[in-house]
Amino acid sequence: MTAELVRGQNHLLDRTRVEIRVAAGGPVVAGVTLGDAQGRLSGVEAVAHPGAPRRTGIEVPRQAAAEHRIAVDLDALPAAVHRVSVLLALPSTTGALTTFGAAAAPAVAVTGLDGTALARYTLTGLDAESAVVAVELYRRQGAWKVRAVGQGYAGGLPAMLHDQGLPQAAELAAEIEQAVGLGQARAVPAPAPVAAGRSERPVTGPAAPPTGDRLPSAPRTASDDPAASAHGAGAAHGAGPTAEQTAASETGAASPAPPAAGPVDYRHPRRRSTPTPPGPAPSPAATPSAPATVPAAADGPAQPVAGDAAGWSMEERLYNQVWGMFEDLARSVAAYRSAADFAASRLEQELDEALADPRNRLGTAADVARATARDRHATLVTQARAALDRDLGQLVAESQVVEPALPPAFARWDSPVWHGYQAPQERPMALRLGDLHLPEVLDLRIPMLVRLPLERGLWIDSGPAALVHGGPDPEREVGRRELGSALTDGPPDEAELGRLAMETAVAIAARLLAAHPPGEFAVQVIDPAGTAAPALAPLVESGALPALPVPGAQGVASVLEGLTRRVDLVQMAVRHRAADSLPPDLDPAEQLLIVHDFPHGFDDRALTRLRYLADEGPAVGVHLLMVADRARTREYGPVLDPLWRSLLRITPVPDAHLADPWVGHAWTYEPPLAPAGSQVVRQVLGQLAAARRTP
């Protein structure tokens, strides 16, 4: 039975390997301090935080998020540690909460590794505090207990760390804020057993929210052991450069030679899977908490399996597996590019050395030296490409298994899963915004998944900049031919780009509607010129959009005024814990505002309201989707720059503009358009309309 704790109450723990789950009303930073019998800290090394997420027996997330999981192995803690305090703090980022009293009370649950809840505590009574000690696990007479603390600090992280006896409290608090700002965040699963029979490294969880035109950071392994991460360019699935190798890829330095070719092992070293003993495969019912793996044949490796990643549900396992594939592709391509750069620099160096002596510039010796250098260069590049091809072959094989297993929220519009679509009972954990790929392999698409609810808005760039970014690219033409909507021959003109941009917006809106239970998500549109009617037809016909938007400045003002009022009222209700006092005419559903042809029809007042919605709306369920030409908005000066920077830019045609902050790749993004001539969007919206009418 789960113990519901109140402040000051304690509860005996019946196990030593636990997970601490945090759920808050907004993004919070989670950390752990390891204190002695009096609760004092020995130094900064006794604090696990986003900048240093691993301590002995402890692993914490690396980001500010509304939900966290902290892994704790009490048996692995040093003997001097008697108290494990769980800290929560509000990040000092723009638009974030400033006090715990401004959001719903955070809750903390101590669970077993199987998800069984042992104790829960809701931190009520918080007001002006921006940091709090939520719970502590403490050692008493050889046993471990959990105590509900709920001690808040209006002075934030520095005051809380100083109260625990840390002299460098201010410096460490600044380091934590810097780490959170870098977006190195990952939810961390439980650590592997201390005496494991084989290495099983847990995968990471949700990605950090993207910043600017940057992708969420690729999930990293929870292990910080350099030896455990030292994979060569041709390592098994998931191999890639270490931090030193990644740096080398940007400077042209050498990368290790790829290992010799060998059998492919589909078991990902950073994904927790269930080992299958020799003999017949176990029944799925025998291992309900983990995906079954196909046993290896006598003369070959195990085959890839959908859901071969850590997680409490199949949805979470697939989500983590997709991000694991993203990481694998990024690392493998980075290793290949590093090896190719090294081979090129070595060729140049050897040619310079061969020609440095004037006596060797002519004759047979010079020809032999040049031929030898070129042969060595070709050998190095061939070896690196062979290693990359092995990794890509594994990833393609895994993608062919994973893609058909994805639920509707993660699936492409051409997936058969949509034919059996039914309105969900609860919101999924993430949504597919499109596909990502790299030029080294055009036939491998990695789903671009973002967590729900959306923490920032989107900007669909409908201008010519979406075509010229990065220069000519033949792979972009391949992607354009695969788009769901038919394109005319040659580059699309401005009108066609605008049409594709609005079709992309409607496709994303339909995905958001399909991902939420009926009645819990709504769409509103601003279209001052009244030119978006053809693209909006599926939304209007299904009733998801009650009517076409009112054109002109009047339509802009009425929609913005209504949504601004909603944000204000919900913020006040949350702040004063008075959700039952909201006006009866207020739609409680989350809202998506599509703004077409911005900034046409906007005056200064409307622009101010729009920026307010972009900053404050996501926290209370109002999300922004802009459809506009970024170049045209520059005519209005720097006043729109904050709005532009707060949104994630995507394009209506394939374009290599999304930056990977981990290894620096420029990923090609493809929008989530339905296949040409397909009626899948209308069918899904029609099913949602029928579900809304069903009592």
N, C-alpha and C positions, 0 to 999 in steps of 0.2 A: 504494500500500500504506500502511496506517495504521501510524504509528510508536507503539509502546508504550513510553512513557518511564518511567524511574525517577528518583528524586530527583537533581537536579543535571545530568541529561542534557538536551541541546538538540537541536533539529531545525529545519532550514531550511524556511521557508514559501514556497510557490510562487505565492502570491497575496496581495493586500493587503486584500481585503474578505472578512472571515471572521466566523464566529459561534462564540462560546464557550458550550458547553452544560455545565451543572452538574447533577449528580444526587447527592443526599445522602440520608442515612437519616432525616432529619427537616427541619423548616423551618429554612432558613438565610437570612441577608441577604447579597446579592451586591453588590459595588461594584468600582470601578476607580480606580486612582491613576495620574496621568500625571507621570512623573519625568524629570529631566534625565539626562545621561550618567552621573552618580554616583547616580542614583536618588532625589535629593532633590526635594521638592515645592515649588512656588513659592508655594502658599497653598491655602486651602480651595477655590478655583476649579479646582484641579487634581485634585479628587476627584469622581467621578460616583457618586452614592449614591441611595437611595430618595427623599430630600428634594430632590435636584437630579439627576434621572436623565439629563439630556442635557448632554454636553460636545461640543466639536467633534470629530467622528469617533467618538464613543462614545455608546451608549445602554444603560442598565441597567434591570432590573425595579424596580418600586416596592413590592415586598412581600417578606415572608419566606415562602419556599416550598421544597418539597423538590426542585423542578426549576426551573432558570433558563435563559434564553438571553440572552446579551449580544452586542450588535451592535458590530462594530469595523470602521472604515474607516481603515486605516493611512495611506492617501494624504492623507486630510483632516486629519491631526493637525498641530499647529503644528511648525515646524522644530526648536524647542527640546526637543520631547518625544522621548526616546530609549528610555524604558521604559514599558510599559503593564502594570501589575501587577493581577491579579485577586484581590480580597479576598473571603473568606468569613467570616461571623461568626454566632454564635448569638444570636437575639433574647432579650431579657430579659423575655419574657412568661410568664405563669403556665402551668405545664404543659409548657413547652418544654424541650428538652435544655439542659443546662448545660455539658457538655463534649463534644467530638467523640468521645472515647473511649467514650461511652455509646451510640453508634449505629454503623451500618455505615459503613465508610470512604467519604467522598465521592469522586466521580470527576469529572474535568474532561476535556472533549473539545473540540479546536479543529477546526471543520468549515468547509467552503466553504458558499456560499449555497445550493448544490444539495443539501446534506446530506452530502456526501462527507467522511468523517472523515480529517483530516490527522495528528492526533496525539492520544493519550490518556494520561492520567496519573491513577492512583488514589493518593490521599493516605493511605498506610498509616502506621502507627506513631504516630498521634495518641492522646493520652491525656487530660490535664487541660486542654488548650488549648480556648479558646472563640472564638478568631479565628485565621485562618491566611492567609498569602499562598500561593495555590494554584499559579499559574503566572505567568510574565511573558513578554510579547512585547517583544523588544529589537532595536534597530537596530544592525547591525554591518557596516561597510564598504558602506553603501548597500543592504543586504539586511535583511530582517526574519527573526528566528528566534523560536522558542518554547522556553522553558526550564522544566522541572519544578522548582518551588521547595519547596513543602511546609513553609514556615517557620511554626510555630505560636506563639501567645502566650497564656499563661495569664491575662494581664491584660486580655484582650479587645480590643475596638476601640481604646480609648484608647492602650494600650501599642503596638499595631501601628501606628497613625497617628503616634504620637510617635517610633517607631523610624525612620520614613521622613522625619523632620525637620520635622514639622508642629507649630508652637508651639501652635495652637489645637486640639490633638488631643482633649482632654476635651470642649470645647464642641461640636465637630463630631460626636463620638460620641453625645452627648446629642441633637443634632439628628436624627441618623440613627434613633436609637431612637424618637424622637417621631414621625417620618415613618412608620416601620413600624407603630407603634401606631395611627395614623390609618387604616390599611388602604388606602393609596393604591397598591396593588400591581398591577402588570401585567407579564406577560412580554412583552418587546419584540422584534419581528422586526428583521431587518437593515434599516439605513437605505437610503433611496433613493440612487441614484448621484449623485455630486457634480454631474455635468453632464447631468442628465436632460433628456430632450426635453420632458417634461410632468410635472406634479406628480402623484406617486403616493405617497400617505401610507400607511404600513403600519398595519395594525390592531394592536390589542393582543391579548394572549392570555388566559390563565385569570384568572378573577376572584378577588378576595381572599376569604378565608373570611369568612362573615357574622358579625356580632357582635350579640348580643341579638336583638331583633325587627327587624333591619336586613338589607336585601338586600346581596348582594355589590355593591361599587361598580360602577357602569356603566363599561364599558371606555371609556377616553379615547384620543384620538388621540395618537400618539407625538410629534407636533409641538408644541412649546411656543411657536411664533411666534404672537403675538396676531393679526397680520394674517391668518394662515392659518386661524384659527379664527373669524373675525368673520363669521358667517353670520346673516342676518336670519331673522325668523319664517317667511318663505315661501321660504327657500332650497331648493335641490334636496335630494333624499333624503339624510338625515343632517344637515340643518341644525338649528341650535338656538342657544341663548344662549351667549355667552361667559361667563367668570367674572363680568364686570361686569353682564351682562344677567341672569345667574342671581341675583346679589345684588339686582338691581332687582326681580326677580319676587317677592322676599320683602318688599320695602319699599314696593312700589307705585310705584316710579320708572318713568320712561318707558323704553320699548323702541323700537328703530328701527322705522319704518314698513315693512311688508312690501313686497318688490319687486313689480313688475307681473307679472301672470300670463303664463306662457310655456310652452313645451313641457317636458314632464317628462323629466328625465335620470335614468335608473336607475343610472348608473354612480356608485357610492358614492365620494365623495372621500376617504374614509378606509379603503377596502378595496382591496387590490391585486388587480387583475384583468388579464387578458391583453388588450391592445388588439387589436381585429380590424380589419385593413385592409379597404378597400372591395373588394367582390367576394364570391365564395363563402366560406362559413365554413370555417376550417381543420379538418382531421380531428382528433378528440380525441387520436389516437395521436401527432400531430405535436407536441402540447404536453402531455406527461403530467404535468408538475409544476404545472399551473395549470388551473383550470376554463375551458372554452371559453365565450365569450360569444356571444350571438346578434347578428349584425350588424344595425345600425340600418337600417330601411327608408328609402327615399328621402324619405318624408314623415313620419317618426316616429322616436322614440328607440329605443335598444336595450332589449330586454325583460329583466326580472330573471332571474337564473340561480342555481340552487342551488349553493352552494359558492363564491360570488364573494367570497372573503376569503382572507387569507394563511393559510398552514399547510402542513405537510409531508405531510399525508394529507387525504383527503376528510372524514374524521371531524373532524379539527382545523379544517378550513376551515368546515365546517358549524357547529361550536361557536362559532368566532369570528364567523360571520355572524349567528347567533342573538343573541349579545351585542351585535353592531353594531345589530341591529334594536331591541334594548332601549334602547341609547343614543339611537338616532334618535327613538324614540317619546318618551323622556324629554325630550330637548332640544326637540322640536317642541311638545309640550304645555306645557313651561315657557315657551317663547316666546309661545305663545298666551295663557297665563294672565297673563304679564307685560303683554302688550298690552291685555288686557281690564281688568286692574287699573289700568293707566295711563289708559285711556279713562274708567273710572269716577271716578278721582280728578280727571281733567280736567273731567268733567261737573260734579262737585261744586264745583270751583274756579270754573268759569265761571258757574254759577248763583249762587254767593256774590257774585261780582263784579257780576253783573247786578242783584242785589237789595241791594247795599250802599248805593246812593243811594236814599233814601226817595222821591225824585221819580220813580224808574223802577219802583217796585213795582206800580203800577197803570197801566192803559192799554195801548195798542197796543205801545209800545216794550218793555215788560216781556214781553208775550206773544211778540214776535218774538225777543227775546234768549233766552228759555227754549226756544223751538222750534228756534232755531239751535244752541244747545248740545246739545239732544237729538239733532238730526240729525247733528251732528258725532260724537257718541258712537256712534250707530248705524252710521255710516260706518266708524269705526275698528274697531268690533267685527266688522262684516261683513268688512272687509279681513283682519283677523287670522284669522277663522274660515275664509275662503277659502284663505288660505295654509296653515292647519292641515289643511284638507280635502285639499289637493293632496299634502301630506306623508303623510297617512293613506292616501290612495289608493295611493300608491307602496308604502307598507308593507304594505297589504292584498294588493296584487299580488305582492309579494315573499313574503309569508307563504304565499300559495296555491301558490307554487312550492317553497318551502323545506320546508314541513310534510310533503308526501308523500315528500320525499327523505331524511328523517331516519332514521337507523338505529334499531333497536328501543330501545336505551337512551335515545334522545332523543325517541322517538315517543309519542303518546297511545295509550291502550289501544284506541281505535277505529280506529287506523291499519291499513291492509291489510298493512303490513310484518310484523305479528305472525302473519299466516296462513302466511308462509314462514319463521317463526322456526326457527333451529337453535342448539343450545348453542354458545356462543362458544369459541374457542381461547385467547383472552386477554381481560383486563378492558378495557373501554372507558375513555376519559379522563373521562367525566362521566356523570351520571344525571339524568333528568327527575324533579323532585319535584312538579310541578304546573304550573299556568299563572298568568300575571300579566296584568292589564289595567288600564286607566284609564277613568274614567267618560266621557271625551270620545269614546271609540270602543269600544262594547261587543262588536263582532264581531271584534276583533283580539286574539288571545291570543299572548303571548310565552312560549315555554317557559322555565320556571325550571330551569336546569341548575346542578348542583353538581358539583365535581370529585370524583373517586374516587382513592384511598380517602377516605372521609368523615373530615374533621378535627375534627368535633364532632358531638354527638348531636342528636336531634330530640325535641321535646315536642309531642305532639298534644293540644291543649286541648279537653277534652270537656265543659267547663262552659258555663253560659249566657253567660259573658263573650264567647264566640265569636260570639254573635248581636248583642250590644248595642254592641260596639266601634264607635265612630264614629257611632252613632245610626242612624235609619232610612235605608235606601239602596235605592231601587228597582232599581239594578243588581245588588244582592245577590240580590234575588228572581229576576231573570233568570238569574243564575248557578245559583241553587238548582234551578231547573227543568231546567237542563242537566246536573245531576249524574247520575253513572251509576246510583246507587241511588235508588229511588223514595222520595220524601218524602211525608208526609201533608200535607193542606191546612193552611196556617197554619204558624207557627214550630214547629220540632220541640221536643218536650219533652226533659227530662233523659235519659230512657231512650233516646230515638231518637238524641240527640246522642252518647251513649255507644256505641250500635251503629255509627253512622257513623264515629266516631273509631277504633273497632277495625277496621272495614272499611278505613279509610284506612291503618292500620298494616299490615294484611295485604297491601294493594296495594303499599305501598312495599317490604315484605319480599320480595314476589314479584318486583318489579323488580330488587332487589339480587341475588336468586338468579339471575334470568335474565341479568344482566349479567356474571356470573362463570362461568368454566369449571366444569363439574360437579365437585363435591367440594371446591371452593376457597372456599365460603361456606356457612355453616350458621346456623340460627335456633334460639334458645332463648326460652322464654316463661315469665314469672312471672304467675300468675293466682290470687292467694290465695282469692278468692271462688268461683272456678270458673264464672264467668258468661260467659267469652269463647269457649266451645266452638263456638257457631254460626259466628262469624266466622273461627275457626281451622280450620274444616273443610277448605278447600282445601289448607292446609299439611299437615294430618294425612293426608288421602286420598292426596296425592302422595308422602308419605314425607319431605318436607322437614322436617317436625316428627315425630319418631318416635312420639310419643304426646301426649295432652293433658297439660298441666302438672299436677303434683301440687299440690292446693290446700293452704291453710293455711300457718302459719309454717314448717312443715317443708319444704315445697316452695320457699319463698323462700330459706331458709338453704342448702339443698343447691345450688341453681343459683348463688347468689352465691359460695358457697365454691369451687365448681369454677372459675368464671370468674376469681375473684381469684387462685387458684393458678396458672391459666394465665398471667395477666398477670405475676405475680412470676417464674415460670420463664422466660418469653420475655424479659423485661427482663434477667434475669441472663445468659441465653444471648447476647443481643445485646451486653451490656456486656463480656463476657469472650470474645466471638467464638467461642462454643462451641455453635453451633446444632445440631451433630450429637450433642450430649450430652443433648438433651431426652428425657424419658421416652417410651417407645413408646406409652403409653396417651394421650398428649396429642394432641388433634385439631389438626393444623396449619392447618386452614381458618380463615378470618376468621369472627368470630362476631357476630351481631346479637342483642342481648337486648331483647325486647319486654316491658315492665313494664306490666301492665294494672291499672287502678283503684288506682294509687299515691295515698297511702301506706298503704292498707289492708293489714294483715298485716306491716308493717315495724316492728321494734323498733330501738333505738339502734344495735345492732351491725350490723344489716342496712342501716340508713341510711348508716352509715360506709362499709361496703363498696360501696354503690351510688355514693356520691360518689367513692370511689377509682377505680371503674371509669370514671366519667364523665371524670375528670381524666387518668388514665394509660392507659385502654384503647385509645383511637384510635391511639396511636403503635405499638401492638403487635397491632392487628387485632381489637379488641373494641369494638363500637359499641353505643350506647344509644339506644333508642326508647321514650320514656315516653308513656303514654296516661293522662291524669289531668286533673282539674279544678283549674286553677291557684288559683281562689278558695278551694277546700277546703284546699289545702296551706298557706294562710296561717294556718290554725288552729294549726299546729305552730310558729309563730314564725319568727324569722329564720334558724333552722338550715338551712332548705331554700333560702334565697335564693341561695347560691353555686351550688347545683345548677340552679336555674331559670335563672340568668344564663349558665351554661355551655352551654345548649342553645338550639337555634333553634326558636322557637314557630311551629307551623303549625296550621291549623284544619280540622275535618272538613266545614265548609260555607264558601262564599265569604265572605271578610271582608277589609276594607281595613285591615290592621294592619301590613303589612310596609313599613318606611320605607326610602326610597332616600336614602342618605347623600350623594349627589352633588347633586341638585337639590331634594331634600326632598319628593318625591311620596310619597303614601300609596298603595301599589299594592294592588289587590284580588287576593288569592290564592285559587285554586281547587284543591282536592285532586285527586290523580291516581286517581280512581275509574273503574272500568270501566263501560261503558254498562249501563243496566238490562236484566237478563235475559241479559247476555252471559256466555259460558263461557270467554272468552279467558284469564282468569287460571288457571283449572283446566287448560286445554289447554297453556299454557306450562309450568306446573309438572309436568304429566304428561310432557311431552317431556324436561324436565330429569331426571325420575325414570328415564325410559328410557335417557337418556344415561349416568346414573350406573351403571346395571346393565350397560351395554355394556362389555366388557373392553377 
